[in-house]
Amino acid sequence: MSEDKKIAFKRGIIDGIPIALGYMAVSFTFGIEAVKGGLSILQSTLLSLTNLTSAGQFAGLGVIMASASYIEMAFTQLIINLRYCLMSCSLSQKLDTKYPFFHRFIMSYGITDEIFGICSARPKKLSPYYCYGAICVASPGWALGTFLGALSGSILPARILSALGVALYGMFIAIIIPPAKENKIIRGLVIISMIASLLFKYLPILNKISSGFTIIILTILIAGIAAFLFPIEEDAKNER
């Protein structure tokens, strides 16, 4: 491995450590719920290793507990995780063109909201080895949290479990705030996104749309309008 790749990989590990710690707190709750739902400790841990998505896992657990069909499970996962297709497409444009195509397939395993955030924030072109470094600590962190939660069962009081359940939202805020403070356009888009999300949640007809499709619709509309109104200058593109 070249020196540049080693540096990118180590940088990814460093940036991925806070994500891994946050994942452990959130997946701890999932581990407890998975065991309550009838899964074994091994099954719960394997689920977290092979399906790295909090919303998808919690929704999938609900489908399992309801004894629903495989078709319903597949459809549920497709809707909830469609946003990762958009994230992967976005990162593929940022990926340095000197790397072979197969890196995109390897990276796709670990593209979560948080890893997408730190990869998108990287200056210039993205090295896949930076992404690998982040995934190498984030994915085990999620699985370890699930394992510990499944092992603990229902020992912890409900108040602590409730507090752990909001940890994921804290990570989202930590990703959004820094770029929003530096760029007024991003700040405005964040505010617009929040308002639009509220409208989709509470307005009649709009609140009938599933959360997965809501994310897709808002992402395409808001990102598309922003790209049209505030295009990146050619010089800025060349710098990246």
C-alpha positions as CSV (number, residue, x, y, z in Angstrom):
1,M,0.0,0.0,0.0
2,S,1.4,3.4,-1.0
3,E,2.0,6.2,1.6
4,D,-0.9,8.2,0.4
5,K,-3.3,5.3,0.8
6,K,-1.9,4.6,4.3
7,I,-2.4,8.2,5.3
8,A,-6.0,8.2,4.0
9,F,-6.8,4.9,5.7
10,K,-5.4,6.2,9.1
11,R,-7.3,9.5,8.7
12,G,-10.5,7.4,8.1
13,I,-9.9,5.4,11.2
14,I,-9.5,8.6,13.3
15,D,-12.6,10.2,11.9
16,G,-14.5,6.9,12.3
17,I,-13.8,6.5,16.0
18,P,-16.5,9.0,17.2
19,I,-19.0,7.4,14.8
20,A,-18.2,3.9,16.2
21,L,-18.7,5.2,19.8
22,G,-22.0,6.7,18.8
23,Y,-23.0,3.5,17.0
24,M,-22.3,1.4,20.1
25,A,-24.7,3.5,22.1
26,V,-27.5,3.3,19.5
27,S,-27.0,-0.4,18.6
28,F,-27.0,-1.3,22.3
29,T,-30.7,-0.5,22.3
30,F,-31.2,-2.6,19.2
31,G,-29.5,-5.6,20.7
32,I,-31.9,-5.5,23.7
33,E,-34.9,-5.2,21.5
34,A,-33.7,-8.0,19.2
35,V,-33.4,-10.4,22.0
36,K,-36.9,-9.4,23.2
37,G,-38.1,-10.1,19.7
38,G,-36.9,-13.6,19.8
39,L,-33.5,-13.4,18.1
40,S,-30.5,-15.0,19.7
41,I,-27.3,-13.1,20.6
42,L,-25.5,-14.5,17.5
43,Q,-28.4,-13.7,15.2
44,S,-28.7,-10.2,16.5
45,T,-24.9,-9.6,16.0
46,L,-24.8,-11.1,12.5
47,L,-27.8,-8.9,11.6
48,S,-25.8,-5.8,12.6
49,L,-22.7,-7.0,10.7
50,T,-24.6,-7.7,7.4
51,N,-27.2,-4.9,7.4
52,L,-25.5,-1.7,8.5
53,T,-28.5,0.6,8.8
54,S,-30.3,1.5,12.0
55,A,-33.7,2.3,10.5
56,G,-33.6,-0.8,8.4
57,Q,-32.7,-3.0,11.3
58,F,-35.3,-1.7,13.6
59,A,-37.9,-1.9,10.8
60,G,-36.8,-5.4,9.9
61,L,-37.0,-6.5,13.5
62,G,-40.6,-5.3,13.6
63,V,-41.4,-7.3,10.4
64,I,-39.7,-10.4,12.0
65,M,-41.7,-10.0,15.2
66,A,-44.9,-9.7,13.2
67,S,-44.1,-13.0,11.3
68,A,-44.5,-11.2,8.0
69,S,-43.4,-12.6,4.6
70,Y,-40.0,-12.3,3.0
71,I,-41.6,-10.1,0.3
72,E,-42.8,-7.7,2.9
73,M,-39.4,-7.7,4.5
74,A,-37.7,-7.0,1.1
75,F,-40.1,-4.2,0.2
76,T,-39.7,-2.6,3.7
77,Q,-35.9,-2.6,3.4
78,L,-36.0,-1.3,-0.1
79,I,-38.1,1.7,0.8
80,I,-36.2,2.6,4.0
81,N,-32.8,2.2,2.5
82,L,-33.4,3.9,-0.9
83,R,-31.6,7.0,0.3
84,Y,-28.3,5.1,0.4
85,C,-28.5,4.8,-3.4
86,L,-28.5,8.6,-3.6
87,M,-25.6,8.8,-1.2
88,S,-23.6,6.2,-3.1
89,C,-24.2,8.0,-6.4
90,S,-23.1,11.3,-4.8
91,L,-19.8,9.7,-3.4
92,S,-19.1,8.0,-6.7
93,Q,-18.9,11.5,-8.3
94,K,-16.4,12.6,-5.6
95,L,-14.3,9.5,-5.8
96,D,-10.9,9.9,-7.4
97,T,-11.1,8.6,-11.0
98,K,-7.6,6.9,-10.7
99,Y,-9.1,4.1,-8.6
100,P,-10.7,1.0,-10.3
101,F,-14.4,0.6,-10.4
102,F,-14.5,-2.3,-7.9
103,H,-13.8,0.1,-5.0
104,R,-17.4,1.4,-5.4
105,F,-18.8,-2.1,-4.6
106,I,-16.6,-2.5,-1.5
107,M,-17.5,1.0,-0.3
108,S,-21.2,0.4,-0.7
109,Y,-21.2,-2.0,2.2
110,G,-20.5,0.8,4.8
111,I,-22.2,3.9,3.3
112,T,-24.3,5.1,6.2
113,D,-25.5,8.6,6.9
114,E,-22.6,9.4,9.2
115,I,-19.9,7.9,6.9
116,F,-21.4,9.6,4.0
117,G,-21.2,12.9,5.9
118,I,-17.5,12.7,6.7
119,C,-16.7,11.4,3.2
120,S,-18.6,14.3,1.6
121,A,-16.8,16.8,3.9
122,R,-13.4,15.6,2.7
123,P,-11.5,18.3,0.6
124,K,-10.6,17.6,-3.0
125,K,-11.1,14.1,-4.4
126,L,-12.1,11.2,-2.1
127,S,-9.8,8.2,-1.6
128,P,-11.7,4.9,-1.1
129,Y,-9.1,4.0,1.6
130,Y,-10.3,6.9,3.7
131,C,-13.8,5.3,3.5
132,Y,-12.3,1.9,4.3
133,G,-10.7,3.2,7.4
134,A,-13.9,4.7,8.7
135,I,-15.9,1.6,7.9
136,C,-13.2,-0.6,9.7
137,V,-14.0,1.0,13.0
138,A,-17.7,2.1,12.5
139,S,-19.0,-1.3,11.5
140,P,-17.4,-3.3,14.4
141,G,-18.6,-0.6,16.7
142,W,-22.2,-1.1,15.6
143,A,-21.9,-4.9,15.9
144,L,-20.2,-4.7,19.3
145,G,-23.0,-2.4,20.6
146,T,-25.6,-4.9,19.4
147,F,-23.7,-7.8,21.0
148,L,-23.5,-6.0,24.4
149,G,-27.1,-4.9,24.2
150,A,-28.3,-8.5,23.4
151,L,-26.1,-9.8,26.2
152,S,-27.5,-7.4,28.7
153,G,-31.1,-8.1,27.8
154,S,-33.6,-6.1,29.8
155,I,-31.4,-5.4,32.8
156,L,-31.1,-1.7,32.3
157,P,-34.0,0.6,33.4
158,A,-36.4,2.1,30.8
159,R,-35.1,5.6,31.4
160,I,-31.5,4.7,30.3
161,L,-32.8,2.9,27.2
162,S,-34.9,5.9,26.3
163,A,-31.8,8.2,26.6
164,L,-29.7,5.8,24.4
165,G,-32.5,5.9,21.7
166,V,-31.8,9.6,21.0
167,A,-28.0,9.1,20.4
168,L,-28.5,8.7,16.7
169,Y,-30.1,12.1,16.3
170,G,-27.1,13.6,18.2
171,M,-24.8,12.2,15.6
172,F,-26.9,13.7,12.8
173,I,-26.7,17.1,14.5
174,A,-22.9,16.8,14.9
175,I,-22.5,16.2,11.2
176,I,-24.8,19.1,10.1
177,I,-23.7,21.9,12.4
178,P,-20.0,22.5,11.3
179,P,-20.7,22.9,7.5
180,A,-23.9,24.9,8.3
181,K,-22.0,27.4,10.4
182,E,-19.4,28.0,7.7
183,N,-21.8,28.2,4.7
184,K,-25.0,30.2,4.7
185,I,-26.4,28.3,1.7
186,I,-26.0,25.0,3.5
187,R,-27.5,26.6,6.6
188,G,-30.5,27.8,4.6
189,L,-31.0,24.3,3.0
190,V,-30.9,22.6,6.4
191,I,-33.6,24.9,7.6
192,I,-35.7,24.4,4.5
193,S,-35.3,20.6,4.8
194,M,-36.5,20.7,8.4
195,I,-39.6,22.7,7.5
196,A,-40.3,20.5,4.5
197,S,-39.9,17.4,6.7
198,L,-42.4,18.8,9.2
199,L,-44.9,19.5,6.4
200,F,-44.6,15.9,5.1
201,K,-45.2,14.6,8.6
202,Y,-48.3,16.6,9.6
203,L,-50.1,17.8,6.4
204,P,-52.9,15.6,5.1
205,I,-52.1,13.4,2.1
206,L,-48.3,14.2,2.5
207,N,-48.3,12.4,5.9
208,K,-49.4,9.2,4.1
209,I,-46.1,8.9,2.3
210,S,-43.6,6.6,3.9
211,S,-40.5,8.0,5.6
212,G,-38.3,6.3,3.0
213,F,-40.0,7.9,0.1
214,T,-40.2,11.2,1.9
215,I,-36.4,11.3,2.2
216,I,-36.0,10.5,-1.5
217,I,-38.5,13.1,-2.6
218,L,-37.0,15.9,-0.4
219,T,-33.4,15.0,-1.3
220,I,-34.1,15.1,-5.0
221,L,-36.2,18.3,-4.9
222,I,-34.1,20.3,-2.4
223,A,-30.7,19.2,-3.7
224,G,-31.8,19.6,-7.3
225,I,-33.1,23.1,-6.7
226,A,-29.9,24.0,-4.8
227,A,-27.7,22.7,-7.5
228,F,-29.6,24.8,-10.1
229,L,-29.7,28.0,-8.1
230,F,-26.2,27.7,-6.5
231,P,-24.0,25.8,-8.9
232,I,-20.4,25.1,-8.0
233,E,-18.0,27.4,-9.9
234,E,-15.7,25.7,-12.4
235,D,-12.6,26.8,-10.4
236,A,-14.0,25.1,-7.3
237,K,-14.6,21.9,-9.2
238,N,-11.1,21.9,-10.5
239,E,-9.7,22.3,-7.0
240,R,-11.5,19.2,-5.9
